[in-house]
C-alpha cells in the first residue's frame, strides 16, 4: 500500500509557494512547455518518479509534468539540499512528496522506496539513485519503466557502468550530455551557486584568498572562473593531463593536492570521485582553512578521516562545523560536506535550471513517443538546439542565417 507523502510541516507551504512563484516567473522555457502540456497531455496515464535536489525549481518542474497529465511522485536527491517549505507546497498542491531536510540515511532510503512504489513509467533522476534502486533493491517496482532521464555527470557514469556490464534494464537519456545543459548548468550554474553558498555561509571576502578547486571538468571550470572573477588566486588539482594543461593555459596554478593543501584558504571539490581530501591533506592545511564540496556525493571529502583526527567539534556558524585537529589547527567544513551550492544556498540560478529542466521535460516526452533499446542515449540534436534557440529568443537575441550561397559553399566541403 502506497504512503501518501512524508514531510516536515504543512504550515510551511505558503513560504514554499512564494519561492515556486518566484522561480516560475524566471523560467520561460518551462512556462512555455507547461502551456503546451496543458493542451496536449503527453503524459496522460503515465507515472513519473522524480529525484532531484528538492527546492523551488525542481518543484516547478514537477508541477509542469503534472500539467501534462502525469501522476508524479517526488523525493530529493540529497537530504541536505531539501527545502521543507517547498516540500510542503508540493504536498499542498496534491503531489506525493517524500522528503525532509537533514533526514538520516535510513529515512532517505524510505523516501526513495515510497517514491518508487508508484511503479513509474518514467524516472527523472539526479545522481542515479532511483535507477540504481530499481535495478538492485526494488526491481518489483520496475515492471512498467519505459526509461529514465539523468541530470548529472555522476548519474551518467553509473549508467555507463551498467551498460558496459550489460546490466541496464531500460534506456537512459543523458540530459547532462546535452550541450545546452553541461555548457551552462555545470559551468555557469555551479560556478555562481557554489560561491553564493560559500559567501552566504561564511560572510567572508573571496578576493585575495587562494581558492583550490579539485577537478577541472565543466563544474570545476565554472568554480575557477567565478573565483577568479571575485579576485581570488586560483589553484587547480587534476588527474587528467589534458585538463591540467588547459587549466594552466587558462591562467591558473596547477599542482597536487598535497602541495595545494599547504597554501589554500578555501577548498572546493568538484570531481565526482571519492577521497579527494583525506587526513593527509587535512593535516597539511593551515589554520582556518575552509573546506566544501560541490560534487554530487559527500565522498569527495573523507569525513571519517576528518573525524578521526578531530579532538573537538563545534558549530562556528550556521552550516559551518569547526574541527579542531590533533595538530592544534582548526578547519571549517561547510554544509556537512554536501553540495555547498544548495546545502548552504538555493542552488543554480532559475534561468540556468530553466534550460536543464526543459531538457528533462522534453526528454521524458521523447521516451513516451519513442521505443528505445536498453542503453544510454544522448539528447537528440534537435531538442538540444531547440532549447538553446528558445533561450536566445527569450533573451531577445537573433543569430545569423546562412545564405543559399554560403550553405552550398559549406555543403561542397562536406561532399569532398
N, C-alpha and C positions, 0 to 999 in steps of 0.2 A: 504494500500500500504506500503510495507516494505521500510524503510530508509536504505540507503547504507552507513554504517559506520559513527560514530561520534568520532572525535579525536581532538587533540590539534594542531599538526603541522606536516605535512607530511615530511617537511625538516629534521626532527629528525630521519628519518628512517635509515640512514647509521649507526648511533650510536647503534640503536636497533638491526640491522642486525649483527653488530660486537658482541654484547652481546649474541645473539642467537647462533652464530657460536661457541663462546667460550664454552657455556654450552653443546652444542651438542657434542663437542669433549670429554666431560667428562660424557656422558650419554650413555654408550654402550648398555644397555638393550633397550632403546628406539630406538637406531640406528638399532639394530637387528630387532625389530618389524617393523620399517619403511621399511627395506629391504623386509621383508615378505609381509607386507601390499601392497607394490607397485605391487607385483606379484599376490596376491590373491584377492585384493579389497574387503575385508569383509564388508565394509560399503557402497558399491555401491548403489546409490539411496536413501541413508539414510541421514537425517538431524540431526545434533548434536548441542545442545545448551550447552555452557561451561561457567561456572563461577568459576574461581579460582583466587587467587591473581595474578594480571596480570603483570608478569615480564618475564624474558627471558626463564626460564624453562617451564613455562606454555605455552609460545608462541611456543616452540618446540613441546610440546605435541599436540597443535592444528595442527601444520604442519604435524605431524605423522598421525593424524586422517584423514587429508585431503589426505595424500598419500594412505590411504586405501579406497578412493572413497567417503568419506563423504563430505557433504556441511556443514561447521562449522560456527556457529555464536558465538562470544566471548564477554564477559564482565568481569570486575574484581569483586571479592567478597568484596572488600573494597576500596573505592576511595583513601585512604591514601597510599595504597600499589601499586597502579597502576604506571607503568613506562611509561611516554608518548613516549619515543623513541621506546620502544618495541611495543607499540600500533601502532605507525606509520609504523614500519617494517611489522607488520601483515597486515595492510591495503594495503601496497605497494605490498605484495605478493598475494593479492586478497581475503583475509579472512575478512568477515564482522565483524567489531570490534566496540564496543560501550563503550568507557571508556576515562576518563580524570582524571589525578591526582588531588586530592583535590576537586572533584565535590561535589556539595550540595546534600542533601538528595533527593530533588526533581529531580535533574539531574540523580542521581543514579537510582531512580525509573524509569525514562525514559529509561535509558540504559538497565535495566532488561526487560522492556516491548519490546524494539526493538530486544533484543536478543531472546526472546521467540516468537516473531512474525513470526519466520521461521516455527512455528508449528513442533517442534522437534519430532523425533522418540526416541532419546536417550538424557538424561540430565546428564551432568557431573557437580557436584555441590561441593561447599566448604562452609559449614555452613548452607546449606539448604534453601537459599533464593529463588533459582529458583523453587525448589519443592514446597515451600510454596506459591509462587505467582501463580503457575499453579493450585494449589488447591483452593486458596482463592480470587485471584484478576483477573487472566486471564485464567479461565477454558476453554475459547474458543480456546486457543492455545494448549490444552492438548489432543485433539482428537486422535492424532497419536502416543502418547507416549507409547513406549514399556517398558521402565524402566529407572531408574536413578542409578548413582554411586555416593556415598557420601564420601568425603575426610576426614571429621573431626569428632571429638567427639561430638561437638555441633550439627552438622547436623544430626548425627546418633540419638542423643537424641530426636531431633524434629521428626524424622521419627518413632521412637519407640512410642512417644506420639500419633501420628496419628494412628499407627497400633492398639494400645490399645483401642482407641476410634472408631475403625473400620472406619476410615476416610482416609486411604491410598488408593489412586485410581490407583496406579500402583506399581510394585515391585521396591524396592530399595536395591542395594547391598552395604553393609557396607565395603567400602575399608579400612576405619580406623580400622576395626576389624581384618584385616589380620595381622598375626604375623610379616610378612616381611614389614609391614607398621608401626604400632604403636611402636614396639620394637626399631625401628631405626629412623624413621621420627620424632616421637613425643619426643623421648628421646635424641638422638644424634643430630638430626636436630635442634630441638627447643633449646636445651642447647647451642650449639655453636652459632647459629644465634642470639639468644637473647643477648648474651654478645658481639657479634660482633656489634649489634646495639647500645648497651649501651656504649661500649668503643669508637666506631667510633664517636658517637654523643657528648659524654662528654669530651673525651680525658683525662679521669681521671683514676687513678690506682684502681684496684679491691682489690688487696692484702691489708690485714689489715682492710678492711671495714666489717661491719656487713650487710650481704645481707639477706633480709627477702623474702622468697618465699612462696606465698599463694597457697596452693594446692600441694599434693604430688602424683598426678597421674603421667603418663609417662612424660608429659611435665614438671611438677614440679620437677620430679626426674632428668631429664636432666639438668634443670637450676641449681639445687642444686649441682649436680656432677661437672658442669663446674665452678661454683662459688668457690667451694672447691678447685678445681684444680688451680684456679687463686690466691689462698691464702686468700680467704675471710673466715670469721666466718659466718656460715650459720644457719639461723633460719627458721623453717618450721611452718606454721599455717595450721591446718586441722580441718575438722568436723568428719572425719571417724576414729574411734579408731584403726582399723587395720593399716591404712596408717600412723596414728600418731605414733603408736608403731614401725612400720617399719622405719620411719624417725629417731626415737630415736635410734634404733638398728643400723642404718646406720651411726650414729655418729653425727647427727645434733641436735641442740636445738629445742625443740618443745614447743610452748606457744600460748596464744591467741593473736589476732592481737592488742588488746588494750595494752598488755604488750610489744609486739614486736615494736609497734609504738614509744615507749619511747626510744628505743635504736638503731633502724635500721638506716643505712646510705642510703641503696638502697632497694627499694621495688619493687618486681616483682609479678604481679598477674597472676595466671595460673590455674584458677578453672573452667571456663565456666559458672560461676554464676554472679549475679549482687551484687552491694553494698558490695564488699569485702573491699574496702576502702571508708570510708564516713567521714563526718565532725568530728565525734567522734575521728577518727584516725588522721586526718589532724591536729587537734588542739593539739594532743599529740606529734607530730613529732618534732624533733629537727631542728635547723637552718640548711638549706642547704640540707635537705633530698631530694633524687631523687626518683621519682615515675614513674613506667612504667608498661605496660600491655603486656602480651604475649598470652592471651586468645583471642578467636575469636572476641568477641564483646567488644566495649568500655565500656559497662555497668559495668564491673568489678570495675572500678574506677568511683565513683559518681561525675561526672564533675559538675553537678548542685550544689552539696554541696560545692565543691571547689570554684566555682564562687561566691556562696552566702557569704562565709566567707573571700573572697578576697577583698582587698582595693586598689589593683593596680597590673596590669599585664604588663610585658614587655618581649620581646624576648631576652633571655640571650645569645643565640647562635642558629644557625640554628637547627630547630627541638627541641629546648628547650624553653618552656614557663615558666617564673618565676611568681609565685603567692605570693604577699605579703599578709599575713594574718592579721586579726584584732589583733592577739596577738603579732605582730611585727616580726614574723619569716617569712622566705622566703622558699618556696618549689619549686622544679623544676619538671615539667611534660614533659616527652619525647614523641614526636610523637603525641601530642594531645590525648593521651590515646589509640590510635590504636596500632595494633601489632607492638611492638618495633623492632622485628627482621626483619620486611620488610618495615615498615614506615620509619625506620631510617637506614636500611641496605638493603641487597639484598635477604633476606630470607634464607631458608635452603640451605645447600651446594648442588651442582649439583649432586654429586654422591649419595646423600641420596634421592633426589627427583626422580632420575632415577628409583629407586625401586617403589616409590609410584605411579609415573605416568605410569610405566609399568603395575602396577596393574589396574590403571584406564583404560588404553587402552584394556587390556585383559578382564576387567570387562564389558566394552562396547561390546566387541566382544561376550562375553558369553551371554549377553542379546539378541543379534541378533540371536544366534544359539539355544536358549532355550526359551520355553514358561513357564513363571513363574506366580505364584499367586500374588495377591496384598498384599505383606508383605515384611518384612525386611529379607534379606538373608546375610549370611556370604560368604566371598570369598571361593571358593572351596579349599580344602586342596591341591589338585593337582596344582592349579595355585599358591597358596601361596608358596609351597615348590619349585616349578619350578623357581620362581623369586629369591628365596634365593640361589638355586643351580647355576643359571646363574651368580648371583653376585659373588659368591665364585669362579666360573670358571674364570670370568674376572680378579679376584684378584690373580689368579694363585694358588689357594688353593684346595687341594684334601682332601676328607674325607675318613674315614674307611668304609668298607662294611662288612656286616655280612657273615660269612662262613655258609655253609649249616648246620653245627652242631649248630652254635650259633642261627640261625634262628629257627631250630627245638626246641632248648632249651627254647627260649623265647615264641614260639608258644605253647609249652606244658603248661607253666604257664597260658596263656590266656584261655586254654581249661579246666583248673581245676576249 
